[in-house]
Amino acid sequence: MGSSKFAPPALKAFQDSHPEIEVGVPGGPWRYRETAREGDALILLPGAQGTADMFYRIAPALGQHLRVVTATPPPVADCAALAQALPAFLNAMGLTRAHLLGSSLSGHVLQLFAAQHPHRVNTLFLANTFCDASPYQGSMPTAEAIAATPATQLLAGMLARMQAGPDDEPSQRELKQAVQALMGRHQSPEALRTRLLALRLSGTAPVVPLPSNRIVLIDGDDDPVILPVMREALRRRYAQAEHHNLAGGGHYPYILRAPQYADAIAMRLLGRTP
């Protein structure tokens, strides 16, 4: 969708070598890329900003040993509806069960899904996410204001805030390039609006009825989106779960700290680094 002009080389290489496929299921079409058709399946679901292509730094390495699927859910402004649509996507992929990783907003969606379908989850990775977004929602516009604001204006504001962030490290500059390449191009302004609405309207997720050895938390104490009170609430809820705190990863450790992020996943699923 015209993003190659802006894309970091590693993002473009991932997109070129893993064609995107769209599958229509009840609830709207899902778009995905996959590294293989065999092996244990790991589904990677993105947050509000960008698409599942944001996992371009970790998917190739993990994909040497796993069937990695980077999936972009349909633009639905309702976390519960997205959770209800996920079984149909898994069915379309021929999967009875899978390892599931949800970043940010998708981590909330996966908690709703796993509460209803724990038998379909092998390992649940809750990454830079929350069980209750109300501390962050207080700083957001109302749902009515988000719905009334032109989607292109919402996109422009989001991009401006991203571009104003730090860029002292090469990975920080690459993150800005990746967001520029995806938001407004691969992810439409309207799709971004639905994600923001879903975040604004999200409630408190139920406790996931999985044993602690099937839940992994990934987060960072410098995350500007998942506020300290939100991080602590999730950590307390799953206090016995494996926990990886990635220093310097911000809200996008899969780019800013990609090797450590991939290692956290691979050590759980493969017993070694990728």
ABEGO torsion letter per residue (X at the ends): XGAAAABBAAAAAAAAABBBBBBBBBGEBBBBBBABABEBBBBBBBBABEBAAAAAAAAAAAAAABBBBBBBBBBBABAAAAAAAAAAAAAAAGBABBBBBBBEAAAAAAAAAAAABAAABABBBBBGBBABAAAAAAABBBAAAAAABBAAAAAAAAAAAAAABBAABAAAAAAAAAAAAABGAABBAAAAAAAAAAAAABBBBBBBBBBAAABBBBBBAABAABBAAAAAAAAAABAABBBBBBBGAEABAAAABAAAAAAAAAAAAAGBBX
